[in-house]
């Protein structure tokens, strides 16, 4: 892998709260609160950087303590942050997750208003990166006009596009470009919305049906994440289910991003699709056992050590 991977999207400060007992609505609940590095695109970039890939991130941060920490920590993981916008007029984006006692997500809030400055002109000003890159990743936090510009530049340079909608409220942004995607990695709720169907629960068989519907619309490979239940995938000539494997489940935040990055890495190494999925499963296992959205001890050696 010699050409850089171009990643465009959110860089956020993640705050996760896990109650010590069941959540009591309308009351202050005792629990554990943790802050960690986050943002779908930034997480994907950091995972790839820790595998030794050359990664360039286009994103936006506020000129504040949170932004400085995210910029420093992401750069230390091997990601080129030199083109990230640092705005004194905005605060760094944030994501707050309220977890159940078992570590699964109950509800989340995000403040991504800083993403408004990731404009089409900003992306166009970095058009040279599209000519040099080996693959593009985008997330759903981007403004619709910016997604359009990124996809058009990728088309012009025949650049494979990978995508994650990031939220069920954002899936509509990707619908016009379904045929452009080499890989898409929504969760089960997002995938159902993209396929214009109802959420059928954490059911691998139902999720495979949804993935097949999306694949028939023109996506080369569809991966649907199922939280701590694993993920399913469908490509043009094969499909399957990888159950989640872990010794101790901590929380699921960042798991989908870890799966995405590992599969992208495998695709760029031109390994068979089933082996790419095995890398994704190993990445999921490692992330589910960590309280960080991206493990700070992650490496390519650690990933391969967890292949099953």
C-alpha positions as a Markdown table, in Angstrom:
| # | Residue | x | y | z |
|---|---|---|---|---|
| 1 | Unk | 0.0 | 0.0 | 0.0 |
| 2 | Unk | 1.8 | 3.2 | -1.2 |
| 3 | Unk | -0.8 | 5.8 | -2.1 |
| 4 | Unk | -2.6 | 7.6 | 0.8 |
| 5 | Unk | -6.1 | 7.0 | 2.0 |
| 6 | Unk | -8.2 | 10.1 | 2.0 |
| 7 | Unk | -10.7 | 10.4 | 4.9 |
| 8 | Unk | -13.3 | 13.2 | 5.1 |
| 9 | Unk | -15.7 | 13.8 | 8.0 |
| 10 | Unk | -16.2 | 14.3 | 11.7 |
| 11 | Unk | -13.6 | 14.6 | 14.5 |
| 12 | Unk | -15.4 | 14.6 | 17.8 |
| 13 | Unk | -14.8 | 14.5 | 21.5 |
| 14 | Unk | -16.7 | 11.4 | 22.7 |
| 15 | Unk | -18.2 | 11.5 | 26.2 |
| 16 | Unk | -19.6 | 8.1 | 27.4 |
| 17 | Unk | -21.7 | 7.6 | 30.5 |
| 18 | Unk | -22.4 | 4.1 | 31.9 |
| 19 | Unk | -24.7 | 3.8 | 34.9 |
| 20 | Unk | -23.8 | 1.5 | 37.8 |
| 21 | Unk | -27.3 | 0.3 | 37.9 |
| 22 | Unk | -30.3 | 0.6 | 35.6 |
| 23 | Unk | -31.0 | 4.1 | 34.2 |
| 24 | Unk | -33.7 | 5.9 | 36.2 |
| 25 | Unk | -35.5 | 8.4 | 33.9 |
| 26 | Unk | -35.8 | 11.9 | 35.4 |
| 27 | Unk | -33.1 | 11.3 | 38.0 |
| 28 | Unk | -29.4 | 11.7 | 38.4 |
| 29 | Unk | -27.9 | 8.3 | 38.0 |
| 30 | Unk | -24.6 | 7.3 | 39.6 |
| 31 | Unk | -22.2 | 5.9 | 37.0 |
| 32 | Unk | -18.8 | 6.2 | 35.2 |
| 33 | Unk | -18.2 | 9.0 | 32.7 |
| 34 | Unk | -15.3 | 8.9 | 30.3 |
| 35 | Unk | -14.0 | 11.2 | 27.5 |
| 36 | Unk | -12.2 | 9.7 | 24.5 |
| 37 | Unk | -11.3 | 10.5 | 20.9 |
| 38 | Unk | -14.2 | 10.1 | 18.5 |
| 39 | Unk | -15.9 | 11.0 | 15.3 |
| 40 | Unk | -16.6 | 8.4 | 12.6 |
| 41 | Unk | -14.1 | 9.7 | 10.0 |
| 42 | Unk | -11.5 | 10.5 | 12.6 |
| 43 | Unk | -11.9 | 7.0 | 14.2 |
| 44 | Unk | -11.5 | 5.3 | 10.8 |
| 45 | Unk | -8.5 | 7.4 | 10.1 |
| 46 | Unk | -6.9 | 6.6 | 13.4 |
| 47 | Unk | -7.5 | 2.9 | 13.1 |
| 48 | Unk | -5.9 | 2.9 | 9.6 |
| 49 | Unk | -3.0 | 5.0 | 10.9 |
| 50 | Unk | -2.3 | 2.5 | 13.7 |
| 51 | Unk | -2.1 | -0.2 | 11.0 |
| 52 | Unk | 0.7 | 1.7 | 9.3 |
| 53 | Unk | -1.3 | 3.0 | 6.4 |
| 54 | Unk | -0.7 | 6.5 | 5.1 |
| 55 | Unk | -3.8 | 8.5 | 5.9 |
| 56 | Unk | -4.8 | 12.1 | 5.2 |
| 57 | Unk | -7.8 | 13.5 | 7.2 |
| 58 | Unk | -9.9 | 16.4 | 6.0 |
| 59 | Unk | -12.0 | 17.6 | 9.0 |
| 60 | Unk | -12.8 | 20.6 | 11.2 |
| 61 | Unk | -12.0 | 21.4 | 14.8 |
| 62 | Unk | -12.6 | 24.3 | 17.1 |
| 63 | Unk | -9.6 | 26.3 | 18.4 |
| 64 | Unk | -10.1 | 24.9 | 21.9 |
| 65 | Unk | -8.6 | 22.4 | 24.3 |
| 66 | Unk | -10.7 | 19.5 | 22.9 |
| 67 | Unk | -9.6 | 20.3 | 19.4 |
| 68 | Unk | -5.9 | 20.6 | 20.4 |
| 69 | Unk | -6.1 | 17.2 | 22.1 |
| 70 | Unk | -7.8 | 15.5 | 19.2 |
| 71 | Unk | -5.3 | 17.0 | 16.7 |
| 72 | Unk | -2.3 | 15.9 | 18.7 |
| 73 | Unk | -3.6 | 12.4 | 19.6 |
| 74 | Unk | -4.7 | 11.7 | 16.0 |
| 75 | Unk | -1.4 | 12.9 | 14.5 |
| 76 | Unk | 0.5 | 10.7 | 17.0 |
| 77 | Unk | -1.4 | 7.7 | 15.7 |
| 78 | Unk | 0.1 | 8.4 | 12.2 |
| 79 | Unk | -2.6 | 10.5 | 10.6 |
| 80 | Unk | -1.7 | 13.5 | 8.5 |
| 81 | Unk | -3.7 | 16.3 | 10.2 |
| 82 | Unk | -2.0 | 19.2 | 8.3 |
| 83 | Unk | -5.1 | 20.1 | 6.2 |
| 84 | Unk | -7.7 | 20.0 | 9.1 |
| 85 | Unk | -9.5 | 23.3 | 9.6 |
| 86 | Unk | -9.0 | 24.8 | 13.1 |
| 87 | Unk | -11.7 | 27.5 | 13.6 |
| 88 | Unk | -11.6 | 30.1 | 16.4 |
| 89 | Unk | -15.3 | 30.8 | 15.6 |
| 90 | Unk | -16.5 | 27.2 | 16.4 |
| 91 | Unk | -16.2 | 24.7 | 19.2 |
| 92 | Unk | -15.0 | 21.2 | 18.5 |
| 93 | Unk | -17.7 | 18.8 | 17.8 |
| 94 | Unk | -18.9 | 16.4 | 20.5 |
| 95 | Unk | -20.8 | 13.2 | 21.0 |
| 96 | Unk | -22.5 | 12.1 | 24.2 |
| 97 | Unk | -23.4 | 8.5 | 24.6 |
| 98 | Unk | -25.6 | 7.2 | 27.4 |
| 99 | Unk | -24.9 | 3.5 | 27.7 |
| 100 | Unk | -26.8 | 0.7 | 29.4 |
| 101 | Unk | -25.1 | -1.2 | 32.2 |
| 102 | Unk | -24.1 | -3.9 | 29.7 |
| 103 | Unk | -22.3 | -1.3 | 27.5 |
| 104 | Unk | -24.8 | -1.1 | 24.7 |
| 105 | Unk | -26.0 | 2.2 | 23.5 |
| 106 | Unk | -29.2 | 3.6 | 25.0 |
| 107 | Unk | -29.3 | 7.0 | 23.3 |
| 108 | Unk | -26.8 | 9.6 | 22.1 |
| 109 | Unk | -26.6 | 13.3 | 21.3 |
| 110 | Unk | -24.1 | 15.0 | 19.0 |
| 111 | Unk | -23.1 | 18.5 | 18.2 |
| 112 | Unk | -21.5 | 18.6 | 14.8 |
| 113 | Unk | -22.2 | 22.3 | 13.8 |
| 114 | Unk | -18.5 | 22.7 | 13.1 |
| 115 | Unk | -18.9 | 20.4 | 10.1 |
| 116 | Unk | -20.7 | 23.3 | 8.3 |
| 117 | Unk | -17.2 | 24.7 | 7.5 |
| 118 | Unk | -16.3 | 21.5 | 5.6 |
| 119 | Unk | -17.6 | 23.2 | 2.4 |
| 120 | Unk | -17.5 | 22.1 | -1.2 |
| 121 | Unk | -14.8 | 24.8 | -1.8 |
| 122 | Unk | -12.7 | 23.4 | 1.0 |
| 123 | Unk | -12.8 | 19.9 | -0.5 |
| 124 | Unk | -12.3 | 21.3 | -4.0 |
| 125 | Unk | -9.2 | 23.2 | -2.8 |
| 126 | Unk | -7.7 | 19.7 | -2.0 |
| 127 | Unk | -8.6 | 18.2 | -5.4 |
| 128 | Unk | -5.0 | 17.2 | -5.8 |
| 129 | Unk | -5.4 | 14.6 | -3.0 |
| 130 | Unk | -8.1 | 12.8 | -5.0 |
| 131 | Unk | -5.6 | 12.3 | -7.8 |
| 132 | Unk | -3.0 | 10.9 | -5.4 |
| 133 | Unk | -5.2 | 8.7 | -3.2 |
| 134 | Unk | -5.9 | 5.0 | -3.3 |
| 135 | Unk | -9.3 | 5.2 | -1.6 |
| 136 | Unk | -11.8 | 7.7 | -0.2 |
| 137 | Unk | -13.9 | 7.4 | 3.0 |
| 138 | Unk | -16.7 | 9.8 | 3.8 |
| 139 | Unk | -19.2 | 9.9 | 6.7 |
| 140 | Unk | -22.7 | 11.3 | 6.9 |
| 141 | Unk | -21.8 | 14.3 | 9.0 |
| 142 | Unk | -20.7 | 16.2 | 5.9 |
| 143 | Unk | -23.1 | 18.8 | 4.3 |
| 144 | Unk | -24.9 | 17.4 | 1.3 |
| 145 | Unk | -23.2 | 19.7 | -1.1 |
| 146 | Unk | -19.8 | 18.6 | 0.2 |
| 147 | Unk | -20.7 | 15.0 | -0.2 |
| 148 | Unk | -21.7 | 15.7 | -3.8 |
| 149 | Unk | -18.3 | 17.5 | -4.5 |
| 150 | Unk | -16.3 | 14.6 | -2.9 |
| 151 | Unk | -18.2 | 12.0 | -4.9 |
| 152 | Unk | -17.7 | 13.9 | -8.2 |
| 153 | Unk | -14.0 | 14.3 | -7.5 |
| 154 | Unk | -13.7 | 10.6 | -6.7 |
| 155 | Unk | -15.6 | 9.7 | -9.9 |
| 156 | Unk | -13.3 | 11.9 | -12.0 |
| 157 | Unk | -10.2 | 10.1 | -10.6 |
| 158 | Unk | -11.8 | 6.6 | -10.5 |
| 159 | Unk | -11.3 | 6.5 | -6.7 |
| 160 | Unk | -13.1 | 3.8 | -4.8 |
| 161 | Unk | -15.5 | 5.3 | -2.2 |
| 162 | Unk | -16.2 | 3.8 | 1.2 |
| 163 | Unk | -19.0 | 5.3 | 3.4 |
| 164 | Unk | -20.7 | 5.2 | 6.8 |
| 165 | Unk | -23.9 | 7.3 | 7.2 |
| 166 | Unk | -23.1 | 7.7 | 11.0 |
| 167 | Unk | -26.8 | 8.2 | 11.9 |
| 168 | Unk | -30.2 | 7.1 | 10.7 |
| 169 | Unk | -31.1 | 10.8 | 10.4 |
| 170 | Unk | -28.3 | 11.2 | 7.8 |
| 171 | Unk | -28.8 | 8.2 | 5.5 |
| 172 | Unk | -30.8 | 10.3 | 3.0 |
| 173 | Unk | -27.5 | 12.1 | 2.1 |
| 174 | Unk | -26.1 | 9.0 | 0.6 |
| 175 | Unk | -29.1 | 7.7 | -1.4 |
| 176 | Unk | -28.2 | 9.6 | -4.6 |
| 177 | Unk | -24.7 | 8.0 | -4.7 |
| 178 | Unk | -25.4 | 4.4 | -3.8 |
| 179 | Unk | -24.0 | 3.1 | -7.2 |
| 180 | Unk | -20.8 | 5.0 | -6.5 |
| 181 | Unk | -19.9 | 3.1 | -3.3 |
| 182 | Unk | -17.4 | 0.3 | -3.2 |
| 183 | Unk | -18.1 | -0.3 | 0.5 |
| 184 | Unk | -20.8 | 1.0 | 2.9 |
| 185 | Unk | -21.0 | 0.1 | 6.6 |
| 186 | Unk | -24.2 | 1.2 | 8.2 |
| 187 | Unk | -25.6 | -0.2 | 11.4 |
| 188 | Unk | -28.8 | -2.3 | 11.3 |
| 189 | Unk | -31.1 | 0.7 | 11.8 |
| 190 | Unk | -29.4 | 2.9 | 9.2 |
| 191 | Unk | -29.3 | 0.0 | 6.7 |
| 192 | Unk | -33.0 | -0.6 | 7.1 |
| 193 | Unk | -33.7 | 3.1 | 6.5 |
| 194 | Unk | -31.5 | 3.1 | 3.4 |
| 195 | Unk | -33.3 | 0.1 | 2.0 |
| 196 | Unk | -36.7 | 1.8 | 2.7 |
| 197 | Unk | -37.6 | -1.0 | 5.1 |
| 198 | Unk | -38.5 | -1.3 | 8.8 |
| 199 | Unk | -35.9 | -2.2 | 11.4 |
| 200 | Unk | -36.2 | -5.9 | 12.1 |
| 201 | Unk | -34.0 | -6.0 | 15.2 |
| 202 | Unk | -30.6 | -7.6 | 15.7 |
| 203 | Unk | -31.4 | -10.5 | 13.4 |
| 204 | Unk | -28.6 | -11.7 | 11.1 |
| 205 | Unk | -30.9 | -13.3 | 8.6 |
| 206 | Unk | -33.1 | -10.2 | 8.3 |
| 207 | Unk | -30.0 | -8.0 | 8.1 |
| 208 | Unk | -28.6 | -10.2 | 5.3 |
| 209 | Unk | -31.9 | -9.6 | 3.4 |
| 210 | Unk | -31.5 | -5.8 | 3.8 |
| 211 | Unk | -27.8 | -6.0 | 2.7 |
| 212 | Unk | -28.8 | -8.0 | -0.4 |
| 213 | Unk | -31.4 | -5.3 | -1.3 |
| 214 | Unk | -28.7 | -2.6 | -1.0 |
| 215 | Unk | -26.2 | -4.6 | -3.0 |
| 216 | Unk | -28.7 | -5.1 | -5.8 |
| 217 | Unk | -28.9 | -1.3 | -6.0 |
| 218 | Unk | -25.3 | -1.2 | -7.0 |
| 219 | Unk | -23.1 | -1.1 | -4.0 |
| 220 | Unk | -20.1 | -3.5 | -4.4 |
| 221 | Unk | -19.9 | -4.6 | -0.8 |
| 222 | Unk | -22.4 | -4.0 | 2.0 |
| 223 | Unk | -21.5 | -4.6 | 5.7 |
| 224 | Unk | -24.2 | -4.2 | 8.3 |
| 225 | Unk | -23.0 | -3.9 | 11.9 |
| 226 | Unk | -25.1 | -5.5 | 14.7 |
| 227 | Unk | -23.6 | -3.9 | 17.8 |
| 228 | Unk | -22.2 | -6.7 | 20.1 |
| 229 | Unk | -23.9 | -9.3 | 17.9 |
| 230 | Unk | -21.3 | -9.0 | 15.1 |
| 231 | Unk | -22.0 | -8.1 | 11.5 |
| 232 | Unk | -23.2 | -9.4 | 8.2 |
| 233 | Unk | -21.9 | -8.8 | 4.7 |
| 234 | Unk | -23.0 | -9.2 | 1.1 |
| 235 | Unk | -20.8 | -8.7 | -2.0 |
| 236 | Unk | -21.5 | -9.5 | -5.6 |
| 237 | Unk | -20.6 | -13.2 | -5.2 |
| 238 | Unk | -20.7 | -14.1 | -1.5 |
| 239 | Unk | -22.3 | -13.3 | 1.8 |
| 240 | Unk | -22.0 | -14.2 | 5.4 |
| 241 | Unk | -22.4 | -13.5 | 9.1 |
| 242 | Unk | -19.5 | -12.9 | 11.6 |
| 243 | Unk | -20.7 | -13.2 | 15.2 |
| 244 | Unk | -19.0 | -11.0 | 17.7 |
| 245 | Unk | -16.3 | -12.7 | 19.8 |
| 246 | Unk | -14.9 | -11.3 | 23.0 |
| 247 | Unk | -13.8 | -12.4 | 26.4 |
| 248 | Unk | -15.2 | -9.3 | 28.2 |
| 249 | Unk | -17.7 | -6.9 | 26.6 |
| 250 | Unk | -17.0 | -3.3 | 27.7 |
| 251 | Unk | -18.9 | -1.1 | 25.2 |
| 252 | Unk | -19.7 | -1.0 | 21.5 |
| 253 | Unk | -18.7 | 2.7 | 20.7 |
| 254 | Unk | -16.4 | 2.8 | 17.7 |
| 255 | Unk | -16.8 | -0.8 | 16.8 |
| 256 | Unk | -18.4 | 0.0 | 13.4 |
| 257 | Unk | -15.5 | 2.3 | 12.6 |
| 258 | Unk | -13.0 | -0.3 | 13.5 |
| 259 | Unk | -14.7 | -2.9 | 11.2 |
| 260 | Unk | -14.7 | -0.3 | 8.4 |
| 261 | Unk | -11.0 | 0.5 | 8.7 |
| 262 | Unk | -9.9 | -3.1 | 8.9 |
| 263 | Unk | -12.0 | -4.1 | 5.8 |
| 264 | Unk | -10.6 | -1.0 | 3.9 |
| 265 | Unk | -7.1 | -2.0 | 4.8 |
| 266 | Unk | -7.7 | -5.6 | 3.5 |
| 267 | Unk | -9.2 | -4.3 | 0.3 |
| 268 | Unk | -6.2 | -2.1 | -0.4 |
| 269 | Unk | -4.0 | -5.1 | 0.3 |
| 270 | Unk | -6.1 | -6.9 | -2.4 |
| 271 | Unk | -6.8 | -9.9 | -0.2 |
| 272 | Unk | -10.0 | -12.0 | -0.7 |
| 273 | Unk | -13.2 | -10.4 | 0.5 |
| 274 | Unk | -13.7 | -13.2 | 3.1 |
| 275 | Unk | -10.3 | -12.5 | 4.6 |
| 276 | Unk | -11.1 | -8.7 | 4.7 |
| 277 | Unk | -14.2 | -9.7 | 6.7 |
| 278 | Unk | -12.0 | -11.7 | 9.1 |
| 279 | Unk | -9.9 | -8.6 | 9.7 |
| 280 | Unk | -13.1 | -6.7 | 10.4 |
| 281 | Unk | -14.2 | -9.3 | 12.9 |
| 282 | Unk | -10.9 | -9.2 | 14.6 |
| 283 | Unk | -11.0 | -5.4 | 14.8 |
| 284 | Unk | -14.6 | -5.6 | 16.3 |
| 285 | Unk | -13.4 | -8.1 | 18.9 |
| 286 | Unk | -10.6 | -5.8 | 20.0 |
| 287 | Unk | -12.8 | -2.7 | 20.2 |
| 288 | Unk | -15.7 | -4.3 | 22.0 |
| 289 | Unk | -13.2 | -5.2 | 24.8 |
| 290 | Unk | -12.0 | -1.6 | 25.2 |
| 291 | Unk | -13.5 | 1.5 | 26.8 |
| 292 | Unk | -11.8 | 3.6 | 24.1 |
| 293 | Unk | -13.5 | 4.4 | 20.7 |
| 294 | Unk | -10.1 | 3.5 | 19.2 |
| 295 | Unk | -7.7 | 1.4 | 21.2 |
| 296 | Unk | -4.4 | 3.2 | 21.9 |
| 297 | Unk | -2.5 | -0.2 | 21.8 |
| 298 | Unk | -4.0 | -1.1 | 18.3 |
| 299 | Unk | -1.5 | -2.3 | 15.8 |
| 300 | Unk | -1.4 | -4.5 | 12.7 |
| 301 | Unk | 0.3 | -7.2 | 14.7 |
| 302 | Unk | -2.4 | -7.1 | 17.4 |
| 303 | Unk | -5.1 | -7.3 | 14.7 |
| 304 | Unk | -3.5 | -10.4 | 13.1 |
| 305 | Unk | -3.0 | -12.0 | 16.5 |
| 306 | Unk | -6.8 | -11.8 | 17.0 |
| 307 | Unk | -7.8 | -13.4 | 13.7 |
| 308 | Unk | -10.1 | -16.4 | 14.2 |
